[in-house]
Amino acid sequence: MNHTSTSTEKTPLGGSAVRRAFFASLTGTALEWYDFAIYSVAAALVFGDVFFPSEDPATGTLLAFSTYAVGYVSRPLGGFVFGRLGDKLGRKKVLIATLVLIGAATLAIGLLPSYATIGVAAPIALVILRFAQGVGVGGEWGGAVLLSSEFGDPRRRGFYASAAQIGPPVGNLLANGVLAALGAFLTEAQFTSWGWRVAFLLSGVLVFFGLWIRAKLEETPVFKAMEAEQQRPEAPIREVFTTHPRALAAAILSRVAPDVLYALFTVFVLTYATGELGMSRGSALAAVLIGSSLQVFLIPLAGALSDRVNRRVLYGVSAAAAGVWPFLFFPMIGGGSWPLLALGVVVALVFHSAMYGPQAAFIAEQFSPRLRYTGSSLAYTLAGVIGGAVAPLLFTALLDAYDSWIPLALYVAGTAIVTIAGLCLGRDGDRVDEELLGGEPVRSPAASTAS
């Protein structure tokens, strides 16, 4: 593909612009995942009693996790709407819109009256707000990945793209830290009555900070080059489905195991530890907090490693390990030991990091730059429906039906096989952005290793 060189095409990749983009991608995604994570934790610990009163605690938990699933089911709408706009209008504008949407929804949840106050209107409103959260997250991820990776050197895409992947553990860390602090200083009755709302209301301050950071950024050099070359797609969604079907399938399947593993070890493990093992809510949260802290460093490390070795091989080996680990984890914690619970969660999140770090780059590399926002967003959101959305529900239902951890472990192992199949369908990254930017194409180290 020959292009006429323009000043826009020659925008340098590196320096302060790259650092700002990396930080904006990380912080914005972290803030949105803070909102998403406090909902996940509240669904596991509080919402069953507050919004779905029932004589059977298991039923209340299932209903609460159903609203958790709504946040995943609505993600494809965000992927369709914002992914399309991101390839047509630009990355920056869309990322500001997604941050506003999810922040407003989270604030509203914090102010929502309980079932005891307004009756059935409370769970209905909760579902609507959760739906809005999911739409925002669905449009966020693909843009955040491109924000950092399209400013950075394509040969280091694994590391730069991991900025968006660091967001979830940072957000989870913030959410669990705030909720753990509230739980430590408040009684059980106070936390259930109003304490959990404080964590939701704090998101208003955090979202304002995120908007300030993103508003100061410029558009990515790759999108500027596409504008200069008049390469923006007219119908990006149709093009992805018609010209990139295998890439889309590979990207979707590759996400299933990481989503399910994360749901097990950051969401459902709270219910299991408190309900099955008799541990306190604070100790269970502390175990997740430790694992999430380590992920902040492990995810970019795994992303950087994937720039030096074959990305798909690293991802696949980690998926296989993730599929085996639950068979060791559940017997290990059967005695109710907190140190073993913390160790088990940490090991699981190490395996998750080794998949999650390279994931953003792997998915982005499946699509050409002009369809990258749409393709990545669709893959991310559609995978969430079959992965993370139903995982807590299935974990709860399987445990309730069989009163055994074995079906849960088999479920995780099955998702690992699905993800490995997706990696086999995908390809190594050998198309890079220098071509759009007026330079010579350079094969990535990961692709060269596979050659």
C-alpha positions as CSV (number, residue, x, y, z in Angstrom):
1,M,0.0,0.0,0.0
2,N,1.6,3.2,-1.1
3,H,0.7,6.4,0.6
4,T,1.6,10.0,0.1
5,S,3.6,11.3,3.0
6,T,2.0,14.0,5.0
7,S,2.9,15.9,8.1
8,T,0.2,14.0,10.0
9,E,1.6,10.7,8.9
10,K,5.0,11.6,10.2
11,T,3.8,12.3,13.7
12,P,6.5,10.8,15.9
13,L,5.7,7.8,18.1
14,G,7.4,8.2,21.5
15,G,8.2,10.7,24.2
16,S,5.8,12.6,26.4
17,A,2.8,11.9,24.1
18,V,3.2,8.1,24.6
19,R,3.5,8.5,28.3
20,R,0.4,10.7,28.5
21,A,-1.5,8.2,26.3
22,F,-0.4,5.3,28.4
23,F,-1.4,7.0,31.6
24,A,-4.7,8.2,30.2
25,S,-5.6,4.7,29.0
26,L,-4.7,3.2,32.4
27,T,-6.4,5.7,34.6
28,G,-9.5,6.1,32.5
29,T,-10.0,2.3,32.3
30,A,-9.2,2.0,36.0
31,L,-11.9,4.5,36.9
32,E,-14.5,2.8,34.8
33,W,-13.5,-0.6,36.3
34,Y,-13.7,0.9,39.8
35,D,-17.3,1.6,39.0
36,F,-17.9,-1.8,37.5
37,A,-16.0,-3.6,40.3
38,I,-17.9,-2.0,43.2
39,Y,-21.1,-3.2,41.5
40,S,-19.6,-6.7,41.2
41,V,-18.6,-6.8,44.9
42,A,-21.9,-5.2,46.1
43,A,-23.8,-7.8,44.0
44,A,-22.0,-10.6,45.8
45,L,-22.4,-9.2,49.3
46,V,-25.2,-6.7,49.6
47,F,-27.6,-6.4,46.6
48,G,-29.4,-9.7,47.3
49,D,-30.7,-8.3,50.6
50,V,-31.1,-4.6,49.5
51,F,-32.9,-5.0,46.2
52,F,-34.0,-8.6,46.0
53,P,-35.4,-9.6,49.5
54,S,-36.1,-13.3,49.7
55,E,-36.5,-16.0,52.3
56,D,-33.9,-18.1,50.5
57,P,-30.4,-16.4,50.5
58,A,-29.3,-18.4,47.5
59,T,-32.2,-17.0,45.4
60,G,-31.4,-13.4,46.4
61,T,-27.7,-14.0,45.4
62,L,-28.8,-15.5,42.1
63,L,-31.0,-12.5,41.4
64,A,-28.2,-10.1,42.3
65,F,-25.8,-11.9,40.0
66,S,-28.4,-11.7,37.3
67,T,-28.1,-7.9,37.3
68,Y,-24.3,-8.4,37.2
69,A,-24.8,-10.3,34.0
70,V,-26.9,-7.5,32.5
71,G,-23.8,-5.4,32.6
72,Y,-22.1,-7.9,30.3
73,V,-25.1,-8.5,28.0
74,S,-25.4,-4.8,27.3
75,R,-21.7,-4.5,26.4
76,P,-22.2,-5.5,22.7
77,L,-24.5,-2.5,22.3
78,G,-21.6,-0.3,23.5
79,G,-19.3,-2.2,21.2
80,F,-21.5,-1.7,18.2
81,V,-22.3,2.0,18.9
82,F,-19.0,3.3,20.2
83,G,-16.7,1.0,18.2
84,R,-18.3,2.3,15.0
85,L,-18.0,5.9,16.2
86,G,-14.4,5.3,17.2
87,D,-13.3,4.3,13.7
88,K,-15.3,7.1,12.1
89,L,-15.0,10.0,14.5
90,G,-11.8,9.3,16.5
91,R,-10.6,7.5,19.6
92,K,-10.5,10.5,22.0
93,K,-14.2,11.8,21.6
94,V,-15.6,8.3,22.1
95,L,-13.5,7.6,25.2
96,I,-14.8,10.8,26.9
97,A,-18.4,9.8,26.1
98,T,-17.9,6.3,27.6
99,L,-16.4,7.7,30.8
100,V,-19.3,10.1,31.3
101,L,-21.9,7.4,30.7
102,I,-20.6,4.9,33.2
103,G,-19.8,7.5,35.8
104,A,-23.4,8.9,35.7
105,A,-24.9,5.4,36.0
106,T,-22.7,4.5,39.0
107,L,-23.6,7.7,40.8
108,A,-27.3,7.0,40.2
109,I,-26.9,3.5,41.7
110,G,-25.4,5.0,44.8
111,L,-28.5,7.1,45.2
112,L,-31.0,4.4,44.3
113,P,-33.7,3.7,47.0
114,S,-34.0,0.1,48.3
115,Y,-36.7,-2.4,47.7
116,A,-38.1,-1.7,51.2
117,T,-38.6,2.0,50.1
118,I,-39.9,1.9,46.6
119,G,-40.7,-1.7,46.0
120,V,-40.3,-3.4,42.6
121,A,-39.2,-0.1,41.0
122,A,-35.8,-0.5,42.8
123,P,-34.6,-3.7,41.1
124,I,-36.0,-2.4,37.8
125,A,-34.1,0.8,38.0
126,L,-31.0,-1.1,39.1
127,V,-31.2,-3.3,36.0
128,I,-31.5,-0.1,33.8
129,L,-28.5,1.5,35.4
130,R,-26.4,-1.7,35.2
131,F,-27.3,-1.8,31.5
132,A,-26.0,1.7,31.0
133,Q,-22.8,0.7,32.9
134,G,-22.3,-2.2,30.5
135,V,-22.8,0.0,27.4
136,G,-20.1,2.4,28.7
137,V,-17.6,-0.4,29.4
138,G,-18.4,-2.0,26.0
139,G,-17.3,1.1,24.2
140,E,-14.4,1.8,26.5
141,W,-12.0,-1.1,26.2
142,G,-11.3,-1.1,22.5
143,G,-10.6,2.7,22.5
144,A,-8.4,2.5,25.6
145,V,-6.3,-0.2,24.0
146,L,-5.8,1.9,20.8
147,L,-5.2,5.1,22.8
148,S,-2.0,3.8,24.2
149,S,-0.9,1.3,21.5
150,E,-1.4,3.7,18.6
151,F,0.9,6.3,20.2
152,G,3.5,3.7,21.0
153,D,6.0,1.7,18.9
154,P,4.1,-1.2,17.2
155,R,7.1,-3.5,18.0
156,R,6.2,-3.0,21.7
157,R,2.4,-3.2,21.2
158,G,2.1,-5.9,23.9
159,F,3.5,-3.5,26.6
160,Y,1.7,-0.4,25.4
161,A,-1.6,-2.1,24.9
162,S,-1.4,-3.5,28.4
163,A,-2.1,-0.1,29.8
164,A,-5.9,-0.7,29.3
165,Q,-5.4,-4.2,30.9
166,I,-3.9,-2.7,34.0
167,G,-7.1,-0.8,34.5
168,P,-9.3,-3.6,35.8
169,P,-7.0,-4.8,38.6
170,V,-6.4,-1.2,39.6
171,G,-10.1,-0.5,39.6
172,N,-10.7,-3.7,41.5
173,L,-8.0,-2.8,43.9
174,L,-9.6,0.6,44.6
175,A,-13.1,-0.9,44.9
176,N,-12.2,-3.7,47.2
177,G,-10.0,-1.3,49.2
178,V,-12.8,1.2,49.7
179,L,-15.3,-1.5,50.5
180,A,-12.9,-3.3,52.9
181,A,-12.3,0.0,54.7
182,L,-16.0,0.7,55.0
183,G,-16.6,-2.8,56.3
184,A,-13.9,-2.4,58.9
185,F,-15.3,0.9,60.3
186,L,-19.0,0.1,60.0
187,T,-21.2,-2.5,61.5
188,E,-22.8,-5.1,59.3
189,A,-26.1,-3.2,59.6
190,Q,-24.6,0.1,58.7
191,F,-22.7,-1.3,55.7
192,T,-25.9,-3.0,54.4
193,S,-28.0,0.1,55.1
194,W,-25.9,2.9,53.6
195,G,-22.2,2.2,53.8
196,W,-21.9,0.5,50.4
197,R,-23.4,3.6,48.8
198,V,-20.4,5.7,49.8
199,A,-18.2,3.7,47.4
200,F,-20.6,4.4,44.5
201,L,-20.8,8.1,45.2
202,L,-17.0,8.4,45.4
203,S,-16.9,7.5,41.7
204,G,-18.1,11.1,40.9
205,V,-14.8,12.5,42.0
206,L,-12.8,9.8,40.2
207,V,-14.6,10.3,36.9
208,F,-14.0,14.0,37.0
209,F,-10.3,13.3,37.3
210,G,-10.4,10.9,34.4
211,L,-12.2,13.4,32.2
212,W,-9.6,16.0,32.9
213,I,-6.8,13.7,31.8
214,R,-8.5,12.5,28.6
215,A,-9.6,16.0,27.6
216,K,-5.9,17.1,27.4
217,L,-5.0,14.4,24.9
218,E,-4.6,14.7,21.2
219,E,-6.1,12.1,18.7
220,T,-3.8,9.1,18.0
221,P,-1.3,9.4,15.2
222,V,-2.8,6.4,13.4
223,F,-6.3,7.9,13.3
224,K,-4.9,11.2,12.1
225,A,-3.1,9.4,9.3
226,M,-6.3,7.6,8.4
227,E,-8.1,10.9,8.2
228,A,-5.3,12.4,6.0
229,E,-5.5,9.3,3.7
230,Q,-9.3,9.4,3.8
231,Q,-9.3,5.7,4.9
232,R,-12.0,6.0,7.6
233,P,-14.6,3.2,6.9
234,E,-18.2,4.1,6.0
235,A,-19.7,0.9,7.5
236,P,-17.2,-0.6,9.9
237,I,-19.5,-3.1,11.5
238,R,-20.5,-4.6,8.2
239,E,-16.9,-4.7,7.1
240,V,-15.7,-6.5,10.2
241,F,-18.3,-9.2,9.8
242,T,-17.7,-9.6,6.0
243,T,-14.0,-9.2,5.7
244,H,-12.7,-10.3,9.2
245,P,-14.9,-13.2,10.3
246,R,-12.0,-15.5,11.3
247,A,-10.3,-12.7,13.1
248,L,-13.5,-11.9,15.0
249,A,-14.0,-15.5,16.0
250,A,-10.4,-15.9,17.2
251,A,-10.6,-12.7,19.2
252,I,-13.9,-13.6,20.8
253,L,-12.9,-17.1,21.8
254,S,-9.5,-16.0,23.1
255,R,-11.3,-13.9,25.8
256,V,-13.5,-16.5,27.3
257,A,-11.1,-18.2,29.8
258,P,-9.6,-15.0,31.2
259,D,-13.1,-13.6,31.8
260,V,-14.4,-16.7,33.5
261,L,-11.2,-17.1,35.6
262,Y,-11.4,-13.5,36.7
263,A,-15.1,-13.9,37.6
264,L,-14.3,-16.9,39.8
265,F,-11.3,-15.4,41.6
266,T,-12.5,-11.8,42.1
267,V,-16.3,-12.1,42.4
268,F,-17.6,-15.6,43.1
269,V,-14.7,-16.5,45.5
270,L,-16.2,-13.9,47.9
271,T,-19.5,-15.8,48.0
272,Y,-17.7,-19.2,48.3
273,A,-15.4,-18.1,51.0
274,T,-18.1,-16.5,53.2
275,G,-20.9,-19.0,52.4
276,E,-19.1,-22.4,52.1
277,L,-16.0,-21.8,54.2
278,G,-17.4,-19.5,56.9
279,M,-14.8,-16.8,56.5
280,S,-15.5,-13.2,57.1
281,R,-16.3,-10.7,54.3
282,G,-13.2,-8.7,55.2
283,S,-10.8,-11.7,55.0
284,A,-12.2,-12.7,51.6
285,L,-11.8,-9.2,50.3
286,A,-8.3,-9.0,51.6
287,A,-7.3,-12.1,49.6
288,V,-8.6,-10.5,46.4
289,L,-6.9,-7.3,47.3
290,I,-3.5,-8.9,47.5
291,G,-4.0,-10.7,44.1
292,S,-5.2,-7.5,42.4
293,S,-2.2,-5.6,43.8
294,L,0.2,-8.0,42.2
295,Q,-1.6,-7.9,38.9
296,V,-0.8,-4.2,38.5
297,F,2.8,-5.2,37.9
298,L,2.3,-8.6,36.4
299,I,0.0,-7.5,33.5
300,P,2.4,-5.0,31.9
301,L,5.3,-7.5,32.5
302,A,3.4,-10.2,30.6
303,G,2.6,-7.7,27.9
304,A,6.2,-6.8,27.5
305,L,7.2,-10.4,27.6
306,S,4.8,-11.1,24.7
307,D,6.8,-8.6,22.6
308,R,9.9,-10.8,23.0
309,V,8.3,-14.3,22.6
310,N,5.4,-15.5,20.5
311,R,2.3,-13.9,21.9
312,R,0.0,-16.7,21.2
313,V,2.2,-19.4,22.8
314,L,2.5,-17.4,26.0
315,Y,-1.2,-16.8,26.0
316,G,-2.0,-20.5,25.3
317,V,0.3,-22.0,27.9
318,S,-1.2,-19.6,30.5
319,A,-4.7,-20.7,29.5
320,A,-3.8,-24.3,30.0
321,A,-2.4,-23.6,33.4
322,A,-5.6,-21.7,34.3
323,G,-7.7,-24.7,33.3
324,V,-5.9,-26.9,35.7
325,W,-5.6,-24.7,38.7
326,P,-9.2,-24.9,40.1
327,F,-8.7,-28.7,40.6
328,L,-5.9,-27.8,43.0
329,F,-7.4,-24.7,44.5
330,F,-10.7,-26.0,45.9
331,P,-9.2,-28.9,47.8
332,M,-6.4,-26.6,49.1
333,I,-8.9,-24.2,50.7
334,G,-11.3,-26.8,52.0
335,G,-10.1,-26.5,55.5
336,G,-10.9,-22.8,55.6
337,S,-7.3,-21.5,55.9
338,W,-7.0,-17.9,54.9
339,P,-3.3,-18.1,53.9
340,L,-4.1,-20.9,51.5
341,L,-7.1,-18.9,50.2
342,A,-4.9,-15.9,49.6
343,L,-2.2,-18.0,47.9
344,G,-4.8,-19.7,45.7
345,V,-6.2,-16.4,44.6
346,V,-2.8,-15.0,43.9
347,V,-1.7,-18.0,41.8
348,A,-4.9,-17.8,39.8
349,L,-4.5,-14.1,39.1
350,V,-0.8,-14.7,38.0
351,F,-2.2,-17.1,35.4
352,H,-4.9,-14.5,34.5
353,S,-2.2,-11.8,34.2
354,A,-0.2,-14.0,31.8
355,M,-3.2,-14.2,29.5
356,Y,-4.6,-10.7,30.1
357,G,-1.3,-8.8,29.5
358,P,-0.9,-10.0,25.9
359,Q,-4.6,-10.1,25.2
360,A,-5.1,-6.5,24.1
361,A,-2.3,-6.6,21.6
362,F,-3.4,-10.0,20.3
363,I,-6.9,-8.9,19.7
364,A,-5.9,-5.5,18.1
365,E,-3.5,-7.3,15.8
366,Q,-6.3,-9.4,14.3
367,F,-7.8,-6.4,12.6
368,S,-6.5,-3.8,10.2
369,P,-6.0,-0.2,11.7
370,R,-9.1,1.2,9.9
371,L,-11.4,-1.4,11.6
372,R,-9.5,-1.9,14.8
373,Y,-11.8,0.0,17.2
374,T,-14.9,-1.7,15.8
375,G,-13.3,-5.2,15.6
376,S,-11.7,-5.1,19.0
377,S,-14.9,-3.7,20.7
378,L,-17.1,-6.3,19.1
379,A,-14.7,-9.1,20.1
380,Y,-14.4,-7.8,23.7
381,T,-18.2,-7.3,24.2
382,L,-19.5,-10.5,22.5
383,A,-16.9,-12.6,24.4
384,G,-18.2,-11.0,27.6
385,V,-21.7,-12.4,27.0
386,I,-20.6,-16.0,26.7
387,G,-17.8,-15.6,29.3
388,G,-17.9,-13.2,32.2
389,A,-21.7,-12.5,32.1
390,V,-22.9,-16.0,32.9
391,A,-19.9,-17.1,35.0
392,P,-21.1,-16.0,38.5
393,L,-24.6,-17.3,37.7
394,L,-23.3,-20.7,36.6
395,F,-20.9,-21.0,39.5
396,T,-23.7,-20.3,41.9
397,A,-26.2,-22.6,40.2
398,L,-23.7,-25.4,39.8
399,L,-22.6,-25.2,43.5
400,D,-26.3,-25.1,44.6
401,A,-27.2,-28.1,42.4
402,Y,-24.3,-30.4,43.0
403,D,-22.9,-29.1,46.4
404,S,-19.4,-29.8,45.0
405,W,-16.6,-27.7,43.6
406,I,-15.9,-30.3,40.8
407,P,-18.4,-29.0,38.3
408,L,-17.0,-25.5,38.8
409,A,-13.5,-26.7,38.0
410,L,-14.7,-28.6,35.0
411,Y,-16.4,-25.4,33.7
412,V,-13.2,-23.4,34.0
413,A,-11.2,-26.2,32.2
414,G,-13.8,-26.2,29.4
415,T,-13.3,-22.4,28.9
416,A,-9.6,-22.9,28.8
417,I,-10.0,-25.3,25.8
418,V,-12.3,-22.7,24.1
419,T,-9.6,-20.0,24.5
420,I,-6.8,-22.2,23.2
421,A,-9.0,-23.0,20.1
422,G,-9.4,-19.2,19.6
423,L,-5.7,-18.7,19.7
424,C,-5.2,-21.4,17.1
425,L,-7.6,-19.6,14.9
426,G,-5.8,-16.3,15.3
427,R,-2.6,-15.1,13.7
428,D,0.6,-13.5,14.9
429,G,0.9,-9.7,14.5
430,D,2.8,-8.9,11.3
431,R,0.8,-5.8,10.1
432,V,2.0,-2.7,11.8
433,D,1.2,1.0,11.8
434,E,4.3,2.4,10.3
435,E,2.8,1.9,6.9
436,L,0.0,4.3,7.7
437,L,2.5,6.7,9.3
438,G,4.7,6.9,6.2
439,G,7.4,4.4,7.2
440,E,8.4,0.9,6.3
441,P,6.4,-2.1,7.6
442,V,8.3,-3.9,10.4
443,R,7.5,-7.5,11.4
444,S,7.0,-7.7,15.2
445,P,9.4,-9.9,17.2
446,A,6.4,-12.2,18.2
447,A,5.6,-12.7,14.5
448,S,9.2,-13.3,13.6
449,T,9.5,-16.0,16.3
450,A,6.5,-17.8,14.8
451,S,7.9,-17.7,11.3
